[in-house]
C-alpha cells in the first residue's frame, strides 16, 4: 500500500474527521468565551475593584530606553487568562453534565419488552387451542 493510500485511509477515518470538527468548534467556542469574559464579565469585575481592567495590570521592570520598549510583567493578562479558563471549564462542565443527564434519562426509559421466542409463540398457540377444545366439550 502506498504512502498516499495509507494517508487517505487515515484522514477519512471517522475518528479523525470527528476530531477535526471538534477542534474547529472548540476554537470558535473559545472565541465566544473570550469575548464573553472580556466584554461582559471583566468590565463589571473591574468596576467592583475600582475600575481596574485586568488585562492592563502590569509591573514595569524597565522603563523604555530610546527606541527599546518598556519591559513589563503583564500579570493582568495572566489573571484574564485564568478567568477565561475558569469560565470555559465551567461552561464545558455544564454541557457535559447536561449530556450525561440526557443519557441517563434515555438509559432509564423502559425499553420495549423483547418479542416472544418461537417456543413461547408455539406454547401460546397450543394453550389457546386447548382452551378452545375444552370450551366446546363443556
C-alpha positions as CSV (number, residue, x, y, z in Angstrom):
1,X,0.0,0.0,0.0
2,X,1.5,3.3,-1.0
3,X,2.1,6.1,1.5
4,X,-0.6,8.2,-0.2
5,X,-3.2,5.5,0.2
6,X,-2.3,4.9,3.8
7,X,-2.7,8.7,4.5
8,X,-6.0,8.7,2.7
9,X,-7.3,5.8,4.8
10,X,-6.1,7.6,7.9
11,X,-7.5,11.0,7.0
12,X,-11.0,9.8,6.1
13,X,-11.4,7.7,9.2
14,X,-14.4,8.7,11.2
15,X,-12.5,9.5,14.4
16,X,-10.1,11.9,12.6
17,X,-13.0,13.8,10.9
18,X,-14.9,13.9,14.2
19,X,-11.8,15.2,16.0
20,X,-11.2,17.9,13.3
21,X,-14.8,19.1,13.7
22,X,-14.4,19.1,17.5
23,X,-11.3,21.2,17.2
24,X,-12.9,23.7,14.9
25,X,-16.0,24.1,17.0
26,X,-13.8,24.3,20.1
27,X,-11.8,27.2,18.6
28,X,-15.0,29.0,17.7
29,X,-16.3,28.4,21.2
30,X,-13.1,29.7,22.7
31,X,-13.6,33.0,20.8
32,X,-17.1,33.3,22.2
33,X,-16.0,32.6,25.7
34,X,-13.1,35.1,25.4
35,X,-15.5,37.8,24.1
36,X,-18.0,37.0,26.9
37,X,-15.2,37.2,29.5
38,X,-13.5,40.3,28.1
39,X,-16.6,42.2,27.1
40,X,-19.2,41.1,29.6
41,X,-17.6,39.7,32.8
42,X,-14.3,41.8,33.1
43,X,-15.8,45.3,33.0
44,X,-18.2,44.8,36.0
45,X,-15.4,43.0,37.9
46,X,-13.0,45.8,37.2
47,X,-15.7,48.3,38.3
48,X,-16.2,46.4,41.5
49,X,-12.5,46.6,42.3
50,X,-12.2,50.2,41.5
51,X,-12.3,50.4,37.7
52,X,-9.2,48.3,37.1
53,X,-9.0,46.4,33.8
54,X,-7.2,43.1,34.4
55,X,-5.6,42.9,31.1
56,X,-3.8,46.3,31.6
57,X,-2.3,45.3,35.0
58,X,1.5,45.1,34.8
59,X,4.7,45.8,36.6
60,X,7.2,47.8,34.7
61,X,10.6,46.1,35.0
62,X,12.4,48.6,32.9
63,X,11.2,51.9,31.5
64,X,11.5,52.5,27.8
65,X,15.0,53.5,26.7
66,X,15.5,55.2,23.4
67,X,13.8,53.0,20.7
68,X,13.6,50.0,23.1
69,X,10.1,49.5,24.5
70,X,9.5,49.1,28.2
71,X,9.9,45.6,29.7
72,X,6.8,44.7,31.7
73,X,5.5,41.8,33.7
74,X,1.9,41.5,32.4
75,X,0.2,39.7,35.3
76,X,-3.1,41.2,34.4
77,X,-3.2,39.2,31.2
78,X,-2.5,36.1,33.2
79,X,-5.4,36.9,35.5
80,X,-7.6,37.4,32.5
81,X,-6.5,34.1,31.0
82,X,-7.2,32.3,34.3
83,X,-10.7,33.9,34.3
84,X,-11.2,32.8,30.7
85,X,-10.2,29.3,31.5
86,X,-12.4,29.0,34.6
87,X,-15.5,30.2,32.7
88,X,-14.7,28.0,29.7
89,X,-14.1,24.9,32.0
90,X,-17.4,25.7,33.9
91,X,-19.3,26.0,30.6
92,X,-17.9,22.7,29.4
93,X,-18.7,21.1,32.7
94,X,-22.3,22.3,32.4
95,X,-22.6,21.0,28.9
96,X,-21.2,17.6,29.8
97,X,-23.5,17.4,32.8
98,X,-26.5,18.2,30.6
99,X,-25.5,15.5,28.1
100,X,-24.9,12.9,30.8
101,X,-28.3,13.8,32.3
102,X,-30.0,13.2,28.9
103,X,-28.1,9.9,28.5
104,X,-29.2,8.8,32.0
105,X,-32.9,9.6,31.1
106,X,-32.5,7.6,27.9
107,X,-31.0,4.7,29.7
108,X,-33.7,4.7,32.4
109,X,-36.5,4.8,29.8
110,X,-38.2,1.4,29.7
111,X,-37.4,-0.5,26.6
112,X,-39.9,-2.4,24.7
113,X,-40.3,-6.0,26.0
114,X,-38.5,-8.5,23.9
115,X,-40.5,-10.3,21.3
116,X,-41.6,-13.7,22.4
117,X,-39.5,-16.6,21.2
118,X,-40.7,-19.2,18.8
119,X,-41.2,-21.6,21.7
120,X,-43.4,-19.1,23.6
121,X,-45.5,-18.4,20.5
122,X,-46.0,-22.2,19.9
123,X,-46.9,-22.8,23.6
124,X,-49.4,-19.9,23.5
125,X,-51.0,-21.3,20.3
126,X,-51.2,-24.8,22.0
127,X,-52.7,-23.3,25.1
128,X,-55.3,-21.4,23.1
129,X,-56.2,-24.5,21.1
130,X,-56.6,-26.5,24.3
131,X,-58.9,-23.8,25.8
132,X,-60.9,-23.8,22.6
133,X,-61.3,-27.6,22.7
134,X,-62.3,-27.6,26.4
135,X,-64.8,-24.8,25.7
136,X,-66.5,-26.9,23.0
137,X,-66.6,-30.0,25.3
138,X,-68.0,-28.3,28.4
